[in-house]
Amino acid sequence: MKIIETVEELAAIYGGGLSEASVAKVTNHLTPLYRQMIEASPFVALATVGPEGLDCSPRGDIGGVVRIVDEKTLHLPDWRGNNRVDSLSNIVRDPRLALMFLVPGSNTTMRINGRGVVSDDESLLESFEMDGRHPRTVVVITVDEVYFQCARALMRSQIWNPETFADPASLPTPGMMLKAAAGDFDYETYDREWAGRAAKTMW
């Protein structure tokens, strides 16, 4: 298999010229319309980097996945999960991060590259109260650059087209995948109890 090893080789394949739009769309702050798109997003993929390598974690929330503080600052609460804290462990050692926001029904995604810190400030945590609970930490994000992504990937994937949705019954369950990975595991009990357990620990 032929491997491309230099930027020059890539340039020979893809060409060196960028379209005007691909450059003009990049800003170092949230414009009003960029803010509108991000406020409409209930889901973001959070990418971080640390000594052990890279991590990409899904984050979702009702009514908007992040809180926009100002044109350069976002707050991302860390709600209940699996307690691996891979993303947070990366951020406290290397502040660089990237975000990709999805807006259901829209083929336009929003991207942010920036830096983060992890805060457990009591008043900040209390400001995110949900069902009487608070996140244990909040990632405070400083925006370095923000732009919208070309819609072709989502258009090709037909991600919002119900006719292309997978039938859950045709896919392995979380319990099945755990059993395959761990060996001796009671996957039937895990799957049976999962929905009720998740409902009690959503926030």
N, C-alpha and C positions, 0 to 999 in steps of 0.2 A: 504494500500500500504506500503510495506517495504521500509524504507528509510535508505540509507547508511550514517553514521554520522562520520566515522573516516577514516583516511588515511590507517590505518591497514586493515580495511574492504575492501577498494579499492585494496590494495596490494594482498589480498587473492583472489580477482576476476581476476585481470589483471596480477598478477605476479610481482615480484620485479626487474626482470632483464631487462635492456634496451639493445637494439642492439648496436653494436659498432658504426654503422653509425649515429644513432640517437643522440649520444653524440659528435662524432667527427665533425659533421657538424656545430656545434655552435662556432662562433668566436666573438671576441669583437670589430671587425672592418670589413670594407668592403674589401674582397679579390677581386682581379681583375675579377674573374668569377662571384662573387656575384654582383659586380658593373655592369657587362655586363647585367645580368638579370634585375636588377632594372632600368637601363637606358632604357630597352625595354618596360617598363610598363607604359601605359597611365592612369592607374587606381589604386587607393589605398584606403583601408578602414582605417580610422584614429580612434583609440579608445583612449578615455581619461577618467579621473575620477575627480570628484569634490565633494563638500559638498552635492549637491543634488543627486548625484549618478553617474552612468556611461553614456557614450555617445559613439556612433559609427557613423561616418559620412563618406559618400562617397566623394572622391576627384578625379577629372579627368582633364587631360590637354593634348593638342596636343603635340606630340614630346617628351613625357616623363613627368610624373606627378611630379617628384621632380628634383631638380638640385643637383648633387653630388659635394660638395666642396672639400672634401678630404675623406680619409678612415674612418673618425669618424664623419663627418658633412654633413647634408643634408639641403636644403632649400625647403620649401613647400609653394608656394604662395597661398594666400586666395583670390580666384576670386569671382565674383558675385554669390550670393546665396539668401537665404531667410532672412538674417540678424538676425537669431536667435543667432548666435555666441556662441552656446553651447560648442563646442570644445575649442574655444579660451578662453572663460570664465573659463573653467576647467583648461586649461594649465597655465593661469596666477596665479592660486591659488594652483595648484598641477602639477608639471612639468612632471610627469610620463605619458608616452604614448606608444602605440603599433601601428604598421603599418602592413598591409597585402597587398602585391602587386599582381595584376593579370596581366599576359601577354597573350593577346588574341592568341589562338591557342596552348598554352602550358598548360599542366596539372601540372606544377611545380609552386608553389607560393613561394614568398619570404616574410619572416617575420623579423621585427625589433622591438626590445624593447629598449626604450631609454628615453630621457628627452628633453623637448622643452621649448623655450622661444618665445614670440611673439614680433616682431620688426616692427616698422613703419619708420625705417631709410630711408630717402629720396633716397639716392643713391642705396640702395638695392631694393626698390620698382621700381625705374626707370630701373633697370637692367632686369626686367621681362616685359618690355613694349610689349603689344600685341594690334594691331589695334589702336595705339595711347593711350591706356589705361594702367593703372598700378593696381596691387592688392593693397588693402588698408593696408594689413599687410602681413608679411611672417613669418611662423613658422620655427625657426632655431632649428634643431634637432641634438642632440648628441647621437650617437649610443652606446648602452651598450652591446647589443648582436644581432647577425644577423644569420639567418640560412634559409635553404629552407625547405618547408613543403612536407611531403609525398603526392604523387599525387593521392592517392586512392579516396579522397573526390570528386575531380573534375572528375575523371574517372567514379565514380558511378553516378554523377549528369549529365554527358554528356553535360556539360554546353556549349561546343563549337560546338555541333552537331546541325545543322540547322533543322534536322528532329524532334528535341525535343523542338524547340522554341514554345512558346505560341503564339496563334493568338491574336494580340492586340484587335481585335474586340470582343473577348470573355472575356476581362477583364474590370473592372470598370475604368473609366477615372479619372484623378485627380479631375476634377470638381465634378464628382459623389461622390467621397469619401469625398470631402469638404462639400458637401450638407448633406451627411449622418452624418457627425460629427457636423456640425454647424446648421443644420436645414434650415432656410430660406436663401438660397444662390442661386444665378443665375449661375448654373453650366454650362448651355449651352453657355452663353457668355464667361465664363472663359475658357472653352475648345476650343472654336472657336478662341479666341484671343491668346491662349497660345503660339503657334509656332512662331508667329510674334514677340510676346513680348520677348520670349527667345532668338531669333536671334539677337535682338537689345541689349541684356544685357548679352551676353555670357562672356565677359571680362570686 
